[in-house]
């Protein structure tokens, strides 16, 4: 018998008009690595909770290693064999000290202390939290809390670990380490079920299951899935490596690394050129285009700054045993009508910086002004200023308090004094912009929304206030590929009317959309520049990040002797440059490879 057996599983929430899961049949063997993908609200997290008994499935529909999570006397045995890493880490953090939280499950199993200490130390080392072992979890960043939830699951050493978007709020380097760990665990016999919205991550699995409206729409290999022509209707997209390869007439390889694809492109340039355009004028190269766009952005015009931070510092719990410096000597100017992406490793100070820009926290030293108003000045009307430049928090479920979605989106405009048709228009516009149709969602209970839908609701609540500035903390997190693209397009559309946008992200692909990128490293502003500069000439491996996939491919081509690929950060410019590039030496060593 397989480790996980699901037969004809149908599940409905009390408030659901229709089943969230319907007729699910699924079998997962010991040591198998399965990715589960699908649009927001397709039932992925519900399925995960049915597997470990957090939700009660119909008796006999789920079997985990011979035990039924629907039976109260077997739930404990189910959870010994299957650990779940939640989508929202605070939901499973229970202890007041990091290492005690990792040990919590082991204590409940009665694991001897020497073995417990070994497992805790290993889990903290693997997740990069060893130096934080004696800190209270509430003082960790969101990404660090996600690592902590993962450490607790790893310490249990179960037969299966279900990761429910466990990499969503982790920096690129940390994400690679965790994905490598999944490979290692699967190789050693641990079953992995990875729920993700990242198609490159999903492509690492030996099998991909797609959920659509609570039903299984696909169960097979990455090759078979990404060859389908209805991906968009499923809320999915092919990995960027496959998109680029197909656009150049090369075989598409799921999970292919940037290095492998770059070498394949370099070796195939003569044939690619023959299939592509005749070439591009030198004055219209991608690098020249990027340079012109940044020089006209005006982000350094201090006189018209939307946000200005001067020599700012911020310390949490100053004067206590848990004192922690979050920001040091920050100097930053964001011009009105411009866009700025804030990137950095987990715990680098990104969220703290955004809170200062949104006038929700004042620097302990230095100065910060928002739209010309000093946020530390007692005369500043902070309430009005915060409506003018609101912050969408990293975990929107913690900020949602109204019963119905329509009321949640209406809260801000109501406090701005809007009523009647003007209020309804603002609410409708905000909801439509993020893909929550007003007529379909206005009377839906907020708690009935999926994690991704809650993130869209939080954005709608911000957009409905029609602010001058948007400050967004990881707005792209937990969204399916199609929703992420539509939401980010909607956000950037607002800047065409002169609004200012500052957002943090762990997705380097989303960072390159901005006029400029700010790199945070251990609470300091390490670099500020255009995407072409940050991921090109100014790139520093010490930042602990990773270039966008396209930029990595361009870098490999640059190393192969093609200078025109310097500073390329998006697929469109890469494709144009490839078709215009001369061929390279035929003796370039070409090797296969994947991201594993």
N, C-alpha and C positions, 0 to 999 in steps of 0.2 A: 504493500500500500504506500502511496505517496505521502510525504510529510504533511502536505496540506491538500485536503479534498473539499471542494465546494460543489454542491449539487442542487440545482434548481433554487438557488437563494433569491428570495424576494423580500425586500424590507421597505417599510414605510415609517416615516415619522408621524407622530400624532397630528401635526399641523399640515402634513403634506396632502395635496390634492391628488397626487399620483405616487406610485412607488418610486423610491429613490434608486433602488436596485430591483431588477426584474429578470428572473430566470437565469441567474449567473451560474455557469458551469466552469470550474477551473481546477486544475490539478498541478501541484508544484512538488517536484521531487527534492530529496535531500541534496544539498549542494548546488541546486539550480539557481541561476541569477535571472530574475524576471523583472522587467520594468513595466510599470503601469502608468499609462498616460491618458489624456483626454481633456476636453474643455473644462473650464470652471463649472462646477455644479453637476458634473457627469456621474458622481458617486464614488470617486476614488477614496476619499477619506472615510466615507461610510463603510466601504468594503473593508478597509484596514481595521476599523473598530469592531466590525463583526467578527473578524478573524481572531481577535484576542479577548472577546467577551465584554468590551466596554459598551457595546450595543448588543442586545440579545437577539440573535437571529432565530428563525424557526428551528425547533428541535430537529436534529438530524440533517440539517442543511450544510453544516460546517463541521469538519473533523480535522483536528490538529494533533498529529501523532497518536491517534487513537482516542482522543478526548474531545468532548463536545462543549464548546464555549457557551452553549445555551443552557447547560445544566449547572446550577450553582455549586454542586459538589465536585465539579471537574474544572471549574474556571482556574483555580490555583495551578493545577497541572498544565493547563493550556499556557498560562503565562510563564511557567518555568521553561517552556520550549519555544515560546515566541515572544520576542520583545518588540515594542513599538516605540519609535522615535516620533513624537508628535510634531504636527505642523506649527503649533504655537508652544515653544519650549516652556514658558512659565506654567503651563497646564500640568506639567509633570515634575517640576522642581519642588521638593517638599521640605528639604532641610535648610538650616540657617548658615551652613558652612559648605563650601564646594565639595571637599573630600567626603564629608558625611552624606551628602546627597548621592554621590557615586556609590557609597557603601550601603545605602538604604535597602536596596533590593537584596543584596547579599546577606544582610542581617536577617531579613525576613526568611531567607532560605536556610539560615543556621550555618552558614559557611564558617569554618574555623578562622580565627583572626589572622594567622600567618598567611593563609591562602587569600583571605579578604584583602590584606594589605598589598599582596602581590598584584591582584587583579586591579585594585584601585590605582596603584602606581602606574601600571601598564596603560590603563584607560586614560588617565590624565596625561601621560606622555604622548600617546598616540594623537590625542585631540589638542595638544598644545596648551594644556591648562595646568601643568605641573607647578608653575610659579604662582598660580592663583589658588592653590589648594586650600588655603586657610581664609580666603575672602568670603564674605557673604554673597550669595548668588545675586541678590537684588542690586548689587553694585557693579555687576558685569554688564558689558554691552549686549545688545540683542544677539549679535553673532557669537559672542562668548557663551551666552546662555544656550544657544543652539548646540554648541560644542559640548556643553555640560550635559544636556539631555542625551546626546549621543554617547558620552562617556558612561553614563548610567546603564545604558543598554548594552554596551560592549562588555562591561564588567560582569554582566550576568552570564556571558558565554552561552547563549541559548542556541538551539538548533536552527532558528530562523530569526532574522531581524527585518522588520518592516520599517523602512525609512519613508516617512510622509513629508516630502519636500524638505529633507533634513539639510540640504546644502543651499537653500534659498537665500539665507542671510549671512553666508560665509564668504570671505574674500577669495579671489581666484586661487591663490596658493593653497589656502586651507581646503578649498573645494577639491583640488587635484589630490591632496593627501587623503581625503576621505574617500574619494572615488577609487584611488589605488587600494585603500583598505578594503573596500567592498570587493574588489577583484581578489584580494588576498584571502578574505574570509570565504568567498565562494570556492576558491581553489582548495581550501582546507576542509571543505565539506559543510559549511554553514549556508543555509538557504538565504538568499537575499531577495526581498521584494522592494523595489525602489520606485516610489511614486514621485514623478518629476514632471516639470513643464519644460525642461531643457532637453531638446531632441538629441544633442550631442552626447549628453549623459545617458539618455535612454539607449543610444546606439551601442553602448558598451555592453549591454546585457545580451545574453544568449537568446533571449525571447522577449517580445514586447506584446503586452496586452493593452488594447485600446477600449476605453469605456465611452459610450455615447448615449446620453439620456438613460443611464442606468443599465444599459445592456452591453454585452461584449460585441464590439464591431470588428475586432481583429485580434487574432492570437497567432503569432508567428514570428519570423525573423525580421531584423531591421531592414534587410534588402527587400523583402516582400512588402513591408509597410510603406517604406519611402518610395516605392515604385507605384503606389496608388495615385490616382488622379483626383481623389476626393479628400485630400488631406485638410484643405482649408475648411470644408464643411464639418470636419471632425475637430476643428480648433487647433490643428497641428500644422507643422511645416517640416520640410526636410532639413537636416543639419546643413550649416553653411558650407561645409566641405563638399557635400554632394551637390549643392546648388551651383557652386563655382565650377566644379568638375564638369557637370552636364552642360553649363553655358559655354565651356571651352571645347566640348565634343570629346571629353575624356571619360573613361569608365568611372562611375560614382562608387566610392568605397565607404560604407558606413563606419564611423569611428576613426576615419583617417586623420593622422596628425598633420599639422601645418607644414612640418618639415617634409614629410613624405609627399604631400600634394605639391609643395613648392618645387621639389626636385623633379616630379613628373611633369610639371608645367615647363620647367627649364629645358628638360630633355625633348619635349614635344613642340617647342616653339615654332620650328619651321612649318609643321603641319597645321598648328593652330592659326598661324598668320595667314596661311592659304585659305582657311575656312572663314577668317574674320574680316574686319575692315582693312582698307589699304594702308591706314596709318593716320596718326593725329598730328596736326601742326605743333611744332615745339612750343609755341606761345600758349597752347591750350592744354598743356600736360596737366595731369591731376595735381601735381605738386604746385604748379603755378596757380591753379584754381583755388586750392586750399589757402595759399598765402594771401591772395586777393580778398578772400572772404573774411579772414581774420583781421587784416589790416583795416577793414572798413567797419568792424564790429563796434569800435568805440568803447570797449569795456574798461579802459583806463582813464576815462574822462571824469576826474574827481569832482568837478563842479556839478555834474549831473548824475551823481552816484545814487543808485537805489539803496545800496548797502555799503557802508564803509567801516572797517574794523582797523583800529590802530593800537599796536603793541598790546593786544588783549591776552589775558591769561584767565584760566578758570580752574578751580580746584574743588573737587567733591570732598565733603566731610573734613574740611580744613581744621586742623588742631585735634583730630581724633586718631585713634589707632588705625583707622581705615582710610586715612587721607590719601587721595590719589589725584595727581595733576592730570587734567584732561587736555588743556590747551596751554601753550607757552608762546608768547611773543608773536601773535598772529597779526599780520598786516595784509589787508585784502580790500580791494575796491571792485564793486560790481556795478557797471554802468546801467542806467535805465534802458529797458528794451533789449537787453542782452541775455544770453543763457550761459549758465555756469554749471558744470558737473563736478561734484566733489567725490573723489575716490580715495581709497586707502584701505589698509588691512583692517581686520576686525579689531575694534578697540582703539583706533587711531585718533578718535576725536571728532569724527564726521557729524554725528548726531548732536553733540554739544555745540559745535559751530553753527549748525542750522537753528538750534534753539536760540542762540544769541542773535542771529540774523532776523528771526521772527519775533524778537523782543520778549521771549518767554524766559530768558535767563540773561542776567547782566554780568559782564566780565568783572572778576575780582580786582583786576588791574587793567589799565588801558581804557580805551573808549570804543564805543560802537554806536553807530547811528543808522536808522532805518528811514529812508525817504526824507533825510535831512533832520530828523528828530533824534536827539541824544536819548537813548533808552534808559540811561541812569539819571536823567534830569527829572526831579520831582514834578516839574511842571508839564512833562510830556503826558498826553492822554494815551496811556498804554492800551486801553480797551479799544479805542478807535484805530490805533496803529496796528494792533493785532488783526483786526478785520481787514485792514488795508493790505496786510502781508501775512496771511495765515499759514500755519504749518500743518501739513498732513503727516501724522506720526507714522512711525515704522510699523506699529501693530494697531491697525484701525479698530480691531475688536475691543481694545481697551478704552477707546474714546467714544464708541457708539453707545448712546444711552436712551434714545427714543424707542418706542415700541414698534413703530412702522417706518419703513424706509422713506416715504414721502415726508413725514414729519422730521426725520433726521436731516434730510437735505434742506428743509425749510427753516431749520433752527437759526442758521446764520443770517439769512436775508430778513427773517422776522426781527432779529435784534438790530438790523440796520434800519428798521422802520417800515419795511415793505408789507403790504397787505393786498388782498383781492387778486385781481388778474395779474398785476405786476409780480406778486409773490409766486403765483402759479407758473408764470412764464419763466422766472428764474429757476424754479425747481425743475420744470420740464427740461430746460436747456441743460442744466447740470447733469441730470440723469441720462439724457440722450447722448451727451458728449462722451460718457464713459461706457456706453453700451448697455445701460439698464433702461429699457424703454419705459417711459413714464406710465403709460396705460397698463403695462404688464406688472410693474414692480412697485407702484406707489403705495399699494395697500398690503404688501408683503411684510411679514414680521421680520425685523432685522436679524433675529436669532436663527431664522430659517435659511439665511443665505450661506453659501459656501465661503471658505476662507478668501478665495479670489474675488468673489462678489462683494464681500465686505470691504476689500481694498478699493474696489471701484466705487462703492458707496461713499467711502471716506473722501475720495477725490471729488465726487459729485458735490459733497457738502462744502468743499473748498471752492470749487468752480462756481457754485451758485451764488457766492458772494461777490462775483465779478471784481476780484481784487486787483490792485496795481502790481503786486508781486506775489509769486507763488514759491513757497518753500516746501519741498517735498522730500521726505525721507524714504528712499527706496520705493518709489511709486511703481516700479516694474516688477517687484517681488510677488511671487505666488500667482502670477497671471499666466494663462495658457498663451502659446505663441501668437495666435490671431488676436486675442484680447489685448495682449501687451502691445502689439503694433498699433492697434486702433486707439488705445488709451494714450500712448506716447505721442501719436500723431495729433490727437485732440489737445494734449497739453501744449505741444509746440505750436499748434494753430493759434492758441491764445496769445503767443508772443508776437504774432504778426500784427496785432493791434497795439503794440507798444508795451505790453506787459513784460515784466522781468521774471526770469525763471532761474531758481537755484535748486538743484536736486542732487541727492546722494545716490550712488548705485554701486553694486558689486559686479555689474555687467559692463565690461569694457566696450561691448558693442553698442550699448545705450549711451555710454559716456561720449562717444565720438559724435553724437548728434549736436553737442553743445558748441557754442562759439569758443569757449575756453574751458580748460580742465584744471582743477585745483587738486594737488596730490597731498594728502595728509600722512605723515609718518610720526608715530609716537607723540601726537599732540602738537606737532609743528607743521607749518606749511612748507613742504619740501620742494614743490615746483608749481609753477603757474604758467600755462601757455596754451597754444592751439593744440587740437588733437594731433595734427601732423608733427608738431614739435615734441609733445609729451610722449607719443609712441614711436617717435623717430629719433632725432639727434639728442634729445634730452633724456631718453629712456635710461633708467637705472634699475638694475636687478635687485638692488638693496631695498627697494620699496616693498618687496614681497608681494607683487601683483603679477599680472600677466597681460601681455598685449592682446588686443582683439584678434580673433582668428585670422582675419584678412590681413592685418598688419604683420602677423607672424609669417604668413605666406609671402608677403611682399619683402620681408626681411630676408627670408631664405633666397629669394630671387636676387636681392641686392648682393648677398654674399656670393652668389654665382656669377657676379660681375656685371649686373644690370643696374646701373646707377639711377635710371629713371624710376625705379620702384621705391626710392627713399621717400618716406613721409606719407605713403598711401595707407589709408585707414578704413576704406569702405570698399565693398565688392564691386560697385559700379566703376569706380576709378581703377581698380585692379584689372578688371576685364578690358577696359579701354587701353590700359598700359600694356597688357599682355599682347593684344592684337597689333599694337604699334611697335613692339619691341623687336630688335634684331635678334637673330639666333645666337646661342652661346656655344662654347666649345663642346664638341660631341663626346668628349671623354669625361663629362660630369658623371660621377657615380650616382646611380639611381637605385635606391633601396625602398622596399615596401615598408609599411609600418602603420600602426594605429595609435590611438591615444593611450593605450594601455601600457 
